[in-house]
Amino acid sequence: MFRCVDLPARIPGRLLLHSMPGRFEAIERVWHQLKRDAVGAIVCLNEKHEIHAKSSKYAEALEAGTVPCSVLPFEIREGGVPEDRDAFWALAKNVANRLQSGEAVLIHCAGGVGRTAMLAVSVLLALGEPMNEAESVVSRAGSIVETMPQIEMLSWCASRNEQFKDSIS
């Protein structure tokens, strides 16, 4: 059900991609898969109103605190980019750190494509992967950015990564 991103061999965690839980399948199936894959955290990139409109069972679970793992909410409008680029880059680095420590992390938006790809590529950039490799790996897992602003966001994240590399060399 979840799509796995091929991470560099040096990274012990797993990066998983999916659509909004409960949108295209029974929410119980998603919970079962989360447990089976030992997912430690879900990164939810949807706005609250979008979750309510597209997966009421997921919205209920979020509100009740019954999702079977931790949830890192980061609202991005559909087809859009983060309002706070620095906070988005911090999220990408947080997910990268979780993967480096062996955690399995699931990223989702509504369909698991545009916003999901934007964060997944950014996580790979935070892990030190070059942009073209990061985009290719995420594309092979079934997600690609969908808009020019999302492409520009990835370029911005890549430049943050280059600045970091320059500061430690």
C-alpha positions as CSV (number, residue, x, y, z in Angstrom):
1,M,0.0,0.0,0.0
2,F,2.7,2.5,1.0
3,R,5.4,3.4,-1.6
4,C,8.9,3.1,-0.4
5,V,11.6,5.6,-1.5
6,D,15.0,4.0,-2.2
7,L,17.2,5.7,0.4
8,P,21.0,5.6,0.3
9,A,22.4,2.4,1.9
10,R,23.9,4.4,4.7
11,I,20.4,5.4,5.9
12,P,18.8,2.7,8.1
13,G,15.3,4.2,8.2
14,R,12.5,4.0,5.6
15,L,10.7,6.8,3.8
16,L,7.2,5.9,2.8
17,L,4.8,7.8,0.6
18,H,1.0,7.6,0.4
19,S,-2.2,9.4,-0.2
20,M,-4.3,10.7,2.7
21,P,-5.1,7.9,5.1
22,G,-8.7,6.7,4.6
23,R,-9.3,8.6,1.4
24,F,-9.0,5.7,-1.0
25,E,-9.1,2.8,1.4
26,A,-10.6,1.8,4.8
27,I,-8.8,3.7,7.6
28,E,-8.3,0.4,9.4
29,R,-6.2,-0.9,6.5
30,V,-3.9,2.1,6.9
31,W,-3.6,1.6,10.6
32,H,-2.8,-2.1,10.1
33,Q,-0.1,-1.2,7.5
34,L,1.4,1.5,9.8
35,K,1.8,-1.1,12.6
36,R,3.1,-3.8,10.2
37,D,5.7,-1.3,8.8
38,A,6.6,-0.1,12.3
39,V,6.0,3.5,11.2
40,G,7.1,5.9,13.9
41,A,5.7,9.1,12.5
42,I,3.3,10.4,9.8
43,V,4.0,13.8,8.2
44,C,0.6,15.3,7.2
45,L,0.8,18.0,4.7
46,N,-2.9,18.8,4.4
47,E,-4.9,21.7,5.7
48,K,-7.4,20.7,8.3
49,H,-10.4,21.6,6.1
50,E,-9.0,19.4,3.4
51,I,-8.7,16.5,5.7
52,H,-12.3,16.9,6.9
53,A,-13.5,17.1,3.3
54,K,-11.6,14.1,1.9
55,S,-11.3,11.7,4.8
56,S,-13.6,12.2,7.7
57,K,-12.4,9.1,9.5
58,Y,-8.8,10.4,9.4
59,A,-10.0,13.8,10.7
60,E,-11.8,12.1,13.6
61,A,-8.7,10.0,14.4
62,L,-6.4,13.1,14.4
63,E,-8.8,15.0,16.6
64,A,-9.2,12.1,19.0
65,G,-5.5,11.3,19.1
66,T,-6.1,7.7,18.0
67,V,-3.6,7.6,15.1
68,P,-1.4,4.7,15.9
69,C,1.9,6.7,15.7
70,S,3.0,10.3,16.1
71,V,1.8,12.9,13.6
72,L,3.8,15.9,12.4
73,P,1.3,18.3,10.9
74,F,2.5,20.8,8.4
75,E,-0.3,22.5,6.5
76,I,0.4,23.4,2.8
77,R,-2.5,24.4,0.6
78,E,-3.3,22.0,-2.3
79,G,-0.9,22.6,-5.2
80,G,0.9,25.1,-3.1
81,V,4.2,25.6,-1.2
82,P,4.9,26.3,2.5
83,E,4.3,29.8,3.7
84,D,7.4,29.5,5.9
85,R,10.3,28.1,3.9
86,D,12.6,27.9,6.9
87,A,10.1,25.9,8.9
88,F,9.7,23.5,5.9
89,W,13.4,23.1,5.6
90,A,13.6,22.4,9.4
91,L,10.8,19.7,8.9
92,A,12.9,18.1,6.1
93,K,15.9,18.0,8.3
94,N,13.8,16.6,11.2
95,V,12.6,13.8,8.9
96,A,16.1,13.2,7.7
97,N,17.3,12.9,11.3
98,R,14.6,10.4,12.0
99,L,15.6,8.3,9.0
100,Q,19.2,8.4,10.0
101,S,18.2,7.0,13.4
102,G,16.4,4.1,11.8
103,E,12.8,5.3,12.0
104,A,10.2,4.7,9.4
105,V,8.4,7.9,8.4
106,L,5.3,8.2,6.2
107,I,4.7,11.4,4.2
108,H,1.3,12.1,2.7
109,C,-0.8,14.9,1.2
110,A,-4.2,14.3,-0.5
111,G,-3.1,12.1,-3.4
112,G,0.5,11.5,-2.3
113,V,2.0,13.2,-5.3
114,G,2.9,16.9,-5.4
115,R,3.3,18.1,-1.8
116,T,4.4,14.7,-0.8
117,A,7.1,14.8,-3.5
118,M,8.2,18.3,-2.5
119,L,8.9,17.1,1.1
120,A,10.4,13.8,0.1
121,V,12.9,15.4,-2.3
122,S,13.7,18.0,0.4
123,V,14.4,15.2,2.9
124,L,16.8,13.6,0.4
125,L,18.5,16.9,-0.1
126,A,18.8,17.2,3.7
127,L,20.5,13.8,3.6
128,G,23.1,15.2,1.2
129,E,21.7,13.7,-2.0
130,P,22.1,15.8,-5.2
131,M,18.9,17.3,-6.6
132,N,18.7,15.2,-9.8
133,E,19.2,12.0,-7.8
134,A,16.6,13.0,-5.2
135,E,14.0,13.9,-7.8
136,S,14.7,10.6,-9.7
137,V,14.4,8.4,-6.6
138,V,11.1,10.1,-5.5
139,S,9.7,9.9,-9.0
140,R,10.4,6.2,-9.1
141,A,8.4,5.9,-5.9
142,G,5.5,7.5,-7.7
143,S,5.6,11.1,-6.6
144,I,6.5,14.3,-8.5
145,V,6.1,18.0,-7.8
146,E,3.2,19.4,-9.8
147,T,3.7,23.2,-10.0
148,M,6.4,25.7,-10.8
149,P,6.3,27.1,-7.2
150,Q,7.0,23.6,-5.9
151,I,9.9,23.3,-8.3
152,E,11.2,26.7,-7.1
153,M,10.8,25.5,-3.5
154,L,13.0,22.5,-4.2
155,S,15.7,24.8,-5.7
156,W,15.5,26.9,-2.5
157,C,16.0,23.8,-0.4
158,A,18.9,22.7,-2.5
159,S,20.6,26.1,-2.1
160,R,20.2,25.7,1.7
161,N,21.9,22.4,1.5
162,E,24.7,23.8,-0.5
163,Q,25.2,26.6,2.0
164,F,25.4,24.0,4.8
165,K,28.0,22.0,2.8
166,D,30.0,25.1,2.2
167,S,29.9,26.1,5.9
168,I,31.4,22.7,7.0
169,S,34.1,22.4,4.3
